[in-house]
Amino acid sequence: MKGSQAYFAHETSVIDPDCEIGEGTKIWHFSHIMTHCKIGKNCNIGQNVVVSPDVILGDSVKVQNNVSIYTGVICEDEVFLGPSMVFTNVTNPRSAVNRKGHYEKTLVKKGASIGANATIICGHTIGRYAFVGAGSVVTRDVPDYALIVGNPGRQKGWMSEYGHRLDFDKNGSAKCEESGENYELKNGLVKKL
């Protein structure tokens, strides 16, 4: 696949056999795409990234430098993975105990952003358009549009699809300052109107 006209791969990248890589995707310096990965269209895989076997990345996923995406991770379309963030795939790793058959699944839903140096503990779902702040450690599921910060990660508010903090009024209404789109907070859940 390397050298295909459908996508770009820097000459120092390593792409194992039996990968699917979409048109318009770019894979940069010293990155390793392992066997049986599925990478969508128009993705950007930064420098020194590892994409382990059977990982699935949707369309327009941006992976910044030094990210490790381990087996069991699925990222839907338009996910942003910040520099040096990391996923895990085993909750109780031991060097002397082989747990390759016990990888846990992690799902990052459409439009979610995960900040630099964040850690996502396996077995959780990051909701649509959620925003995980830099350095945060996610230890539980994250709702759609939630803003998560800290270690362990705690919800500190809500974010719009454009990445702006939403300030809800007493009626549960908010507007994104950039897009002008309206949102509703009802029963602890946010949706775009």
C-alpha positions as CSV (number, residue, x, y, z in Angstrom):
1,M,0.0,0.0,0.0
2,K,2.9,2.4,0.6
3,G,3.2,4.7,-2.3
4,S,-0.4,4.4,-3.3
5,Q,-2.0,7.4,-4.8
6,A,-5.0,7.1,-2.5
7,Y,-3.1,8.3,0.6
8,F,0.3,9.7,1.7
9,A,2.8,7.8,3.9
10,H,6.1,9.4,4.8
11,E,9.1,7.2,3.8
12,T,10.0,6.6,7.4
13,S,6.6,5.2,8.4
14,V,5.9,1.5,8.6
15,I,2.6,0.1,7.3
16,D,2.0,-3.6,7.9
17,P,0.1,-5.8,5.5
18,D,-3.7,-6.1,5.4
19,C,-4.4,-2.5,6.5
20,E,-7.2,-0.4,5.0
21,I,-6.3,3.2,4.6
22,G,-8.7,5.7,3.2
23,E,-8.2,8.2,0.4
24,G,-6.6,11.5,1.4
25,T,-5.2,10.2,4.7
26,K,-1.6,11.3,5.6
27,I,0.8,9.3,7.7
28,W,3.8,11.1,9.0
29,H,7.4,10.4,10.2
30,F,8.2,7.3,12.2
31,S,4.6,6.1,12.6
32,H,3.7,2.4,12.7
33,I,0.3,1.2,11.3
34,M,-0.1,-2.4,12.3
35,T,-1.9,-5.2,10.6
36,H,-5.7,-5.3,10.2
37,C,-6.2,-1.6,11.0
38,K,-9.0,0.3,9.4
39,I,-8.2,4.0,8.9
40,G,-10.8,6.2,7.2
41,K,-10.6,8.9,4.6
42,N,-8.9,12.3,5.2
43,C,-7.2,11.3,8.5
44,N,-4.0,12.8,9.7
45,I,-1.7,10.5,11.6
46,G,1.1,12.6,13.2
47,Q,4.7,11.8,13.9
48,N,5.7,8.8,16.1
49,V,2.2,7.3,16.3
50,V,1.5,3.6,16.9
51,V,-1.8,2.2,15.7
52,S,-2.1,-1.3,17.0
53,P,-3.7,-4.3,15.2
54,D,-7.5,-4.2,14.6
55,V,-7.9,-0.5,15.6
56,I,-10.6,1.3,13.7
57,L,-10.4,5.1,13.0
58,G,-13.3,6.8,11.1
59,D,-13.1,9.6,8.6
60,S,-11.3,12.9,9.3
61,V,-9.7,11.7,12.6
62,K,-6.7,13.8,13.6
63,V,-4.0,12.0,15.6
64,Q,-1.3,14.3,16.9
65,N,2.4,13.3,17.6
66,N,3.4,10.5,20.0
67,V,0.0,8.9,20.4
68,S,-0.5,5.2,21.1
69,I,-3.8,3.7,20.0
70,Y,-4.0,0.1,21.2
71,T,-6.0,-2.9,20.1
72,G,-9.6,-2.5,21.2
73,V,-10.0,1.2,20.4
74,I,-12.6,2.5,18.0
75,C,-12.7,6.2,17.1
76,E,-15.6,7.4,15.1
77,D,-15.5,10.2,12.5
78,E,-13.9,13.6,13.3
79,V,-12.2,12.5,16.6
80,F,-9.2,14.6,17.7
81,L,-6.5,12.9,19.7
82,G,-4.1,15.4,21.2
83,P,-0.3,15.1,21.5
84,S,1.1,12.3,23.6
85,M,-2.4,11.1,24.8
86,V,-2.6,7.4,25.4
87,F,-5.2,4.6,25.5
88,T,-4.9,1.5,27.6
89,N,-6.4,-1.9,26.8
90,V,-5.9,-4.0,29.9
91,T,-7.0,-2.9,33.4
92,N,-4.5,-5.1,35.3
93,P,-1.3,-5.5,33.2
94,R,1.6,-7.6,34.4
95,S,4.7,-8.2,32.4
96,A,4.8,-11.9,33.3
97,V,1.1,-12.5,32.5
98,N,-0.1,-12.7,28.9
99,R,-3.5,-10.9,28.7
100,K,-3.6,-10.5,24.9
101,G,-7.0,-12.4,24.8
102,H,-8.5,-10.0,27.4
103,Y,-8.2,-6.6,25.6
104,E,-11.1,-4.3,26.6
105,K,-12.9,-2.1,24.2
106,T,-12.9,1.7,24.2
107,L,-15.2,3.7,22.0
108,V,-14.6,7.4,21.2
109,K,-17.7,8.7,19.5
110,K,-18.0,11.2,16.7
111,G,-16.4,14.7,17.2
112,A,-14.9,14.0,20.6
113,S,-11.6,15.7,21.5
114,I,-9.0,14.3,23.8
115,G,-6.3,16.7,25.0
116,A,-2.6,16.4,25.2
117,N,-1.2,13.9,27.7
118,A,-4.6,12.6,28.6
119,T,-5.0,8.9,29.5
120,I,-8.1,6.9,28.7
121,I,-8.5,3.8,30.9
122,C,-9.9,1.0,28.8
123,G,-13.5,-0.2,28.8
124,H,-15.2,3.2,28.6
125,T,-17.1,5.2,26.0
126,I,-16.3,8.9,25.3
127,G,-19.5,10.5,24.1
128,R,-20.2,12.5,21.0
129,Y,-18.4,15.9,21.0
130,A,-17.1,15.4,24.5
131,F,-14.0,17.3,25.5
132,V,-11.4,15.7,27.6
133,G,-8.9,18.3,28.9
134,A,-5.1,18.0,28.7
135,G,-3.6,15.7,31.3
136,S,-7.0,14.3,32.4
137,V,-7.4,10.6,33.3
138,V,-10.7,9.1,32.2
139,T,-11.8,6.3,34.5
140,R,-15.5,6.1,33.5
141,D,-17.9,6.7,30.7
142,V,-18.1,10.3,29.4
143,P,-21.5,11.7,28.3
144,D,-22.1,13.5,25.0
145,Y,-20.9,17.1,25.0
146,A,-19.3,16.7,28.5
147,L,-16.2,18.7,29.6
148,I,-13.9,16.4,31.6
149,V,-10.8,17.6,33.5
150,G,-8.4,16.4,36.2
151,N,-7.1,13.1,37.7
152,P,-9.4,11.3,38.0
153,G,-11.4,13.0,35.3
154,R,-14.5,14.8,36.6
155,Q,-17.2,16.6,34.6
156,K,-16.8,20.4,34.9
157,G,-19.4,21.5,32.3
158,W,-20.6,21.1,28.7
159,M,-19.0,21.9,25.3
160,S,-20.5,22.8,22.0
161,E,-19.7,21.0,18.7
162,Y,-17.3,23.9,18.0
163,G,-15.4,23.4,21.2
164,H,-16.8,26.3,23.3
165,R,-18.1,26.1,26.8
166,L,-21.9,26.1,27.1
167,D,-23.5,28.2,29.8
168,F,-27.0,27.0,30.3
169,D,-29.7,29.4,31.7
170,K,-32.4,28.4,34.2
171,N,-34.5,27.0,31.4
172,G,-31.8,24.7,30.2
173,S,-30.9,26.6,27.1
174,A,-27.5,27.6,25.8
175,K,-26.0,29.0,22.6
176,C,-22.5,28.4,21.1
177,E,-20.6,31.6,20.9
178,E,-19.0,30.8,17.6
179,S,-21.7,28.8,15.6
180,G,-24.8,30.3,17.2
181,E,-26.2,26.8,17.4
182,N,-28.7,26.2,20.3
183,Y,-28.4,23.4,22.9
184,E,-30.7,22.0,25.5
185,L,-29.9,20.5,28.9
186,K,-32.6,18.2,30.1
187,N,-32.5,15.4,32.6
188,G,-28.7,15.7,32.8
189,L,-28.2,15.2,29.0
190,V,-27.3,17.8,26.4
191,K,-28.5,17.8,22.8
192,K,-28.2,20.2,19.9
193,L,-31.5,21.7,18.7
